[in-house]
Each structure stands twice: as structure tokens, then as C-alpha cells.
Amino acid sequence: MRLHRLSLTNVKGVTHREVVFPDRGVVVLEGANEIGKTSLIEALDLVFDYKDSSRDRRVLAIRPVGLDVASAIEVELSTGPYRFRYRKQWFRQPGTTLTLTAPRHEHKVGPAAHERVQEILAQTADLTLWKALRLMQAAPLDQSDLAGSSALAAALDAAAGRTPDADGAGDSLVDTVQGIVTSYFTPRAGAQTGEYRVACERLTGAEEEVARTTAAVEEVRDDVARHAVVAAQLATSEAELVVAEASLARAQAAWQQVAELSGDVEQATDALAMADRELERERARQTERERLRADVELARHRLGQLAALDDELAGQVRPQQDRVATLTAQVATAEEVAERLRARCELARADEGHLRDVAELSGVQARLDRLAEVDGDPGSAQPSDPASEPLVDEPTLATIEAAARACDLARAAQQAGGGSVTLSGMSGRRGVRLDGRQLRPAKGEVVERSLIETVEVVVPGVISLMICPPDGAEGRAEEVRLAEGELAAALALAGVCDVARARSCHAAYRRAVSAARQREQRRADLLGSDRLEDLHRRAGVLRARCDAYRAFRTASGVALPSHVGDCADDLAAATSDHERARTAVGELTRAVTGARAELTETQVALARAAALRESLTEQVGAQAERLTAIWAQEPDDRLDGAVVERDRRCAAAREQLLALSQRLAHADPETVRACLSQARTGLERVDRQRQELHDERVGIEARLTRAGRDGRQESHEAATGELERARRAHRAVQRRASATRLLHETLQRHRAEAKRAYVEPFRSAISRVGQQVYGPDFSVEVDDSLAVRARVLAGQRIDYEALSTGAKEQLAIITRLACASLVDPQSGVPVVIDDALGYSDPDRLRRVGAAFAMVGPEAQVLLLTCTPGRYAAIPDAEVIRLS
């Protein structure tokens, strides 16, 4: 199978994309994340597997979010002799279109198109291999299921030296026998099916029918014997019922006597309870009368005590009031003394603050005077003062010196490259003109001229000589002129005439800068963290405060101390005297508070005693009146007689109850109740047994009547004959099924041996591709299902499940490449690898890329990646960039 073109319209986030694939080779599809690379491969599964009317979860997932549009997928591919275009559209106006272009033109739509594609793929494409050779992005790194691939099996058969079937479809004797076995046994569970199952079911049904008819015949025989037994038991049960009814009547009569005695005992008990209640009520009245008499006596005694307490408290009130008045006057005198001492402390504290303000004002004014001296220093002129020399700072001097150096270098280059003309005098009689200037050199005098431009030497009347400078002299002269111009411009900009003057001005500038820095440092030292305006403001405030305080002290007529120490001594003495005065005030205040509390407590106690005496007087009067009324209504001797009468009645009721209880105990109620219950149970049991036997006899007679009409013996004989025929038919089918299964197991055993023979070519192919990545000491272990069980590298064996994620991913790619290299290109399918090798280092990535070259030139390999250049190491790979 080969993929030629794939087109997506409104699939997930893809509005429209069409990709044309080369028929063979490695194709790399590069694109950013979420651009729809994986959706291309998922689209192939959807277009092949799901109808245009499907509402499967995977189909619904491709619909763009928030859009009510149709989603369409179109694919062009070739498989076997067929080449076709296949298009499906879902949701809005769903439809399916198939156009075959080879081996002959054919066009179908709707369900017929879907069924035709399914038929073509089933005939020509190895769909098992198509699923196995894909390595998708989010899929787990499990082993590929290659055992069911017919194309791979044919390739491995050829590699192992076995000849495949002539038609290449994998049909063989094993498949034929497999078909026969499946007519007798199910493929998975091995249960009977088809003819074998019918025979088994017929035998089972016949055995069940014989068992059923045999049981029916035996049932009739059992019913006849049971009918005679039930009739005899029913006669016995009816006789036992008469005896049980007589026993129940005797037990009921005995229980009636016990019930009458129980009623008498309950009445006696109620009478005793009523007598006890009346006795308790009379005794409670007697107790209440005694308590009321005691309360009256106690209240009268309490009234006497309260009268004595009133006299005592009244005598304590007057002395306490006099003491409170005396202490209050003493507190007022002490507070006046303390107030005078406090004023003395405040004056001493104010004098001390004033003298400190005077000292601070002196210090601030001294700093301001020194700052004024620094600001007025004439030797601290700024470097930029227009009255000073021209300003030549560091950058300006550096520019001038750089221009001077460039000028010197240009002149030196001109002198070195231009040569010179030398005239030596031999006599002083003949003159010479050099560039128009008349010279008459004396004998031995030498005149030298640099040859930076054309020089004319004329010997009058003899020769005129033009000496030209060598090549490049004009350029060097131009460089000299440019350098001199730049130097002149720099000097003019600085306002100096030459380099020496610039250096002199720069030295003066540096001295001025240093003086300014020193002045700023002195100023900063004097200011510290303060600002000049803050110092002036502080001096003004201090000056105004000091003047105001001096005016206040002058007006008061009290001399102001001259020293802070004197103020401190006065303040200490005044503070000590004030503290002693405040202490005395506090002690007197606490004494007044205590005296007032004692007076208040005495007054409260006196008021409380008066209120309590008044309350007790009212209570005693009320209780005395109540006691008098009780005596008038019923004297004490009458109440005592009523208590004695109630006590006598209780004794009589208790004696009667005791006699009745003894009679009831002698009757033994529990034994009588047990006998009554036993008699009732016995009667119910016998009656129930008689009814059951009667019902059983009726049922047996009904079954015997029905059995006579059913003809059970004839049915039993017919079922026995059918069982014998079913057994003969089952034995015949069983022999054929067993023989077929034995043949199939024998062929399967030989086929397994052949499969083990072509496991080796598959293992060799994986090892050959893997050695491109890991080196010559790489190999793998492969089981009979063509799954890699372990990797062997440098003699070290590691199970597949124990490998790292990166190693599993690399091995998965190697396995798919090995499979693609073995399968015939005409029977093969594209290898699809989606965004793999993300766990591989750059060197391993390069080696894996080289392994792709081992895939046959006719194979088709599709690589999807979001990282440009990841597969740059693959030779001859074609890159398709998605945007």
C-alpha cells in the first residue's frame, strides 16, 4: 500500500490542508505543535473505518469547536493492482465517493463505496502490518503485533528458505484443516459446534428424556405404596385428635380457677396501696405542723439577734464619719504642697531646656559661619568660570592628543614613503633655484628637501630638473592635510593655539577641579546629613524660642541660672521634694478611701439588718396566723387519732393480701399455664398432622388418576429407543471430530516449528539495523510471536521492560525499519513515526537517522516532527513543511 495524497477540510483545528507524498523514500513532515500532523494519520483510520453517517466518539472529536461545518477527508492511494481516490464527508451533507483509476475505471458513492473500499483493503492490504508499523506520539511503547501479518510471514518464509503458497495469500493445508476443525470446535474455547454440537445436544436430550420418563414410572409406583401408608396414619391421627381436645378442656378449667385467685390478689394489693397512701398523707400533715411550729420559734429568736446588731452598728457610724472628714482635709493640704513643688519642677525643667537651646543655637550658628566662609572662598572658582583659562577637560585633551598623534603618524608615513632630494655645494660662485627659491650653497653645505611633491631644481643656464615623488605620495599628502585639519579643528574647539597650550590649560583645569572637590568635601563635612536651609530654619526657631523665654523670665523678676548644671541641681531637688509630696498625698488618699469603704460597709450592714428584721417580723406574723388557723380547724389530738386509725387499716389490708398470696402460690399458676400451653400445642400439632395427611392422600389420588391417562410406560419405552440411536450418531461424529483435531494439532506443531525457523531472519534484520545505531556488539532476543524480549549490548542483556524510555523508543523504530526492509514493497505498507526520538541525545539521533538508509528504496517512510532539523541526518530525505 502506498499513500499518494491526503486532504483534510475542517478537521479539528485544520481548516484546509493537502499533502502530496512521494511514492517511495523517507518523507519528513515538519510543523509546529497543534498544526495537525497527528490528525493526518488519524484521518486515514477514520476514512477507512467509519461510515459518513457514524456518530462514534472518534468521529465527533474531529468536528471544529464552535463551528457548524462539514468535515471532509480525501485520500489517494494504491494497494495491490488498485489505485483510487476516496472521499468522506461527515455532519453536514454527509457523503462517500470512490473513484478507481486502476486496473480499470470505476466510480461508486454512498454505502456501496464504503463496502467496495473495505473489500479492496481486505483483499490486497495487510492491515495488521499497517497498524503495527505506526509509532504514534501518545501511544505506549508496547511491542508491535507482527505475528498476524501475512506479508511479513511471506517475507520470513522466503528468508528461511520455505516456499509460500502459490497464490501468496497465506492459505495452506493448516488453514484448510483449521476450517474443518472450526466446524466441530469453537476457535477460542474449543467447545463443540456445528454437527458435533447438534449430536451432543441430541444425545444429552435423549438421556434427559430417558431419565425423565424413568422418574415418571417410578413416581407412579411410589405413589401407590405411599397411599396405603398415608391412609393408616390418617386413622391414627384422628383418634389422637379426640384425646388432645379432652386434655385442652381440663387445662382450661384449671387455668380459670388460677385467674380468679389472681384477680383477688390484685384487688387486695390495690386496697393495701390505698391504705398506705392515706397513712402517709396524715403523717405528712403531722410533720408539716411540727415544722411550722419550729419555724415560728426560730424566726422569733432571729428577731432578737437582729435588734442587738442594729444597736451595735448604729454606735459605729458616727466615729467613722468623723475620721473620713479629718482625712479629707489632710489630703487637700498635701495636694496644695505637691502642686507648688510641681510648678517648681516645671520652672527648673524649662530653665534647663532654655540653656540647652542657647547651646544648640551657638553650635548651629558656628556651623553656618564656617559654611559662609567656605562659600565665600575666592580660591575655589569653578573650572567653568569664564574669567579663567580655556576649559580643557579629559575628553577634550584626549581628542587633541589623538589628533596630534595621527598628524605625526601621517607626516612620518609621508617622510618614509616619499624619499628626499639632497643638494651639496661644491663652490659658492653658481647659484641654484629650488622650487623657485634662489640658493647659493657654500662648499660642503648640504640642502635637503623631502620629496613629498614635485620638486623643481634649476641651474641657470645649465639645466632644469623636475623630480617627481614616488607613487602614493599624493595620497599620503592628503592624509597629512586631513590629519592637520582635524588637529586644527580640535585646537580651535578647545580655544587653544597648540598642543602645549592645551596641556597647560588641562593642568589648570585639574587644579580647579581638585580645589572645587576639596571645597565640596569641607561643605559636606560641615553639613553632615543636614541641609543648609534646614540649618537656617533651625537657627531661626532656636533664636525666637530663646528670646521669648528670656522675656518671660525678665517679666517674672526671677533671675535665670547661668549654667545647665545649676538647673539640673535645682530640678533634682524639686523633683525629689515633689515625689515625697505625691507619696504623702497617695497615702492619705488611700486612707480616706479605706475609711469611706468602712463607713459604707457599716451603713449597708445597718440597712440590710433593718430590712431583714422587717421581713422576719412579717414572716413570723404570717406563720403564727397560719398555725392558729390550723389549730382552730383541727386540734393536735384529733390529728394524732387519725394517724392511729390509718395505721390499723394498713395492717388489716396487709394480712388479707398475705392470705390470698399464699392461696395463689399453692395453686402453682406457672405449672397450670404450662399445662394449658402444652395442651393447645398438642392439639394444634395433631390437627395439623391430620390435615397434612388428608391433603397428601388427596394429592396422591389425583396423581394416580392423571398418570393413568398419560401413558408413562409407553413414553419411557420410546425414549429408550431414541437414546440408543442418538448414541450411535454421537459416536460417529465424535470419531470424525477427534481425528480432525488430532490432524490440526499435528499440523500446528509442525507450523510452530516452521515459525521458529523464520524467527531467526527477523532477529537478524533487527540486529543489522540496530548495529547502525549501537555498534557491532548489538543484538536482540525475539520470541515466537516476533516480539523483542531483550536487548544485548556489549554482552549485557537487559529485558525490554527494564529499558529506559529513550531506548524503548529507539528499539521500536529499529524494529519497524527492519520489518519494512524485509517485506516485499508490493505487499508492504508505509512506516509512520510521529514526533519520536524526543528522548535521544544528538549522537544517538544521528545514528538512528543513518539507520533509515537501510530501508529499501521502494519503501515509504513518513516521519512527523515539530522540531526542524531533527531528522537532518537521514540521507536523501524529502522535507515537507506544514504551516
C-alpha positions, 0 to 999 in steps of 0.5 A: 500500500502506498499513500499518494495524497491526503486532504483534510477540510475542517478537521479539528483545528485544520481548516484546509490542508493537502499533502502530496507524498512521494511514492517511495523514500523517507518523507519528513513532515515538519510543523509546529505543535497543534498544526495537525500532523497527528490528525493526518494519520488519524484521518486515514483510520477514520476514512477507512473505518467509519461510515459518513453517517457514524456518530462514534466518539472518534468521529465527533472529536474531529468536528471544529469547536464552535463551528457548524461545518462539514468535515471532509477527508480525501485520500489517494492511494494504491494497494495491490493492482488498485489505485483510487481516490476516496472521499468522506464527508461527515455532519453536514451533507454527509457523503462517500465517493470512490473513484478507481483509476486502476486496473480499470475505471470505476466510480461508486458513492454512498454505502456501496463505496464504503463496502467496495473500499473495505473489500479492496483493503481486505483483499490486497492490504495487510492491515495488521502490518499497517497498524503495527508499523505506526509509532504514534506520539501518545501511544505506549511503547508496547511491542508491535503485533507482527505475528498476524501479518501475512506479508511479513510471514511471506517475507520470513518464509522466503528468508528461511528458505520455505516456499509460500503458497502459490497464490501468496495469500497465506492459505495452506493445508493448516488453514484448510484443516483449521476450517474443518476443525472450526466446524466441530470446535469453537476457535477460542474455547474449543467447545463443540459446534456445528454437527458435533454440537447438534449430536451432543445436544441430541444425545444429552436430550435423549438421556434427559428424556430417558431419565425423565420418563424413568422418574415418571414410572417410578413416581407412579409406583411410589405413589401407590405404596405411599397411599396405603401408608398415608391412609393408616396414619390418617386413622391414627391421627384422628383418634389422637385428635379426640384425646388432645381436645379432652386434655385442652378442656381440663387445662382450661378449667384449671387455668380459670380457677388460677385467674380468679385467685389472681384477680383477688390478689390484685384487688387486695394489693390495690386496697393495701396501696390505698391504705398506705397512701392515706397513712402517709398523707396524715403523717405528712400533715403531722410533720408539716405542723411540727415544722411550722411550729419550729419555724415560728420559734426560730424566726422569733429568736432571729428577731432578737439577734437582729435588734442587738446588731442594729444597736451595735452598728448604729454606735459605729457610724458616727466615729467613722464619719468623723475620721473620713472628714479629718482625712479629707482635709489632710489630703487637700493640704498635701495636694496644695504642697505637691502642686507648688513643688510641681510648678517648681519642677516645671520652672527648673525643667524649662530653665534647663531646656532654655540653656540647652537651646542657647547651646544648640543655637551657638553650635548651629550658628558656628556651623553656618559661619564656617559654611559662609566662609567656605562659600565665600572662598575666592580660591575655589572658582569653578573650572567653568568660570569664564574669567579663567583659562580655556576649559580643557577637560579629559575628553577634550585633551584626549581628542587633541592628543589623538589628533596630534598623534595621527598628524605625526603618524601621517607626516612620518608615513609621508617622510618614509614613503616619499624619499628626499632630494639632497643638494651639496655645494661644491663652490659658492660662485653658481647659484641654484633655484629650488622650487623657485627659491634662489640658493647659493650653497657654500662648499660642503653645505648640504640642502635637503628637501623631502620629496613629498611633491614635485620638486623643481631644481634649476641651474641657470643656464645649465639645466632644469630638473623636475623630480617627481615623488614616488607613487602614493605620495599624493595620497599620503599628502592628503592624509597629512592635510586631513590629519592637520585639519582635524588637529586644527579643528580640535585646537580651535574647539578647545580655544587653544593655539597648540598642543602645549597650550592645551596641556597647560590649560588641562593642568589648570583645569585639574587644579580647579577641579581638585580645589572645587572637590576639596571645597565640596568635601569641607561643605559636606563635612560641615553639613553632615546629613543636614541641609543648609536651609534646614540649618537656617530654619533651625537657627531661626526657631532656636533664636525666637524660642530663646528670646521669648523665654528670656522675656518671660523670665525678665517679666517674672523678676526671677533671675535665670541660672547661668549654667545647665548644671545649676538647673539640673541641681535645682530640678533634682531637688524639686523633683525629689521634694515633689515625689515625697509630696505625691507619696504623702498625698497617695497615702492619705488618699488611700486612707480616706478611701479605706475609711469611706469603704468602712463607713459604707460597709457599716451603713449597708450592714445597718440597712440590710439588718433593718430590712431583714428584721422587717421581713422576719417580723412579717414572716413570723406574723404570717406563720403564727396566723397560719398555725392558729388557723390550723389549730382552730380547724383541727386540734393536735389530738384529733390529728394524732387519732387519725394517724392511729386509725390509718395505721390499723387499716394498713395492717388489716389490708396487709394480712388479707393480701398475705392470705390470698398470696399464699392461696395463689402460690399453692395453686402453682399458676406457672405449672397450670399455664404450662399445662394449658400451653402444652395442651393447645400445642398438642392439639394444634400439632395433631390437627395439623398432622391430620390435615397434612395427611388428608391433603397428601392422600388427596394429592396422591389420588389425583396423581394416580388418576392423571398418570393413568391417562398419560401413558408413562410406560409407553413414553419411557419405552420410546425414549429408550429407543431414541437414546440408543440411536442418538448414541450411535450418531454421537459416536460417529461424529465424535470419531470424525471430530477427534481425528480432525483435531488430532490432524490440526494439532499435528499440523500446528506443531509442525507450523510452530516449528516452521515459525521458529525457523523464520524467527531467526531472519527477523532477529537478524534484520533487527540486529543489522539495523540496530548495529547502525545505531549501537555498534557491532556488539548489538543484538536482540532476543525475539520470541515466537510471536516476533516480539523483542524480549531483550536487548544485548549490548556489549554482552549485557542483556537487559529485558525490554521492560527494564529499558529506559524510555529513550531506548524503548523508543529507539528499539521500536523504530529499529524494529519497524525499519527492519520489518519494512526492509524485509517485506516485499514493497508490493505487499508492504505498507508505509512506516509512520513515526510521529514526533519520536526520538524526543528522548535521544541525545544528538549522537544517538539521533544521528545514528538512528537517522543513518539507520533509515538508509537501510530501508529499501528504496521502494519503501515509504517512510513518513516521519512527523516532527515539530522540531526542524532539523531533527531528522537532518541526518537521514540521507536523501530525505524529502522535507515537507513543511506544514504551516 
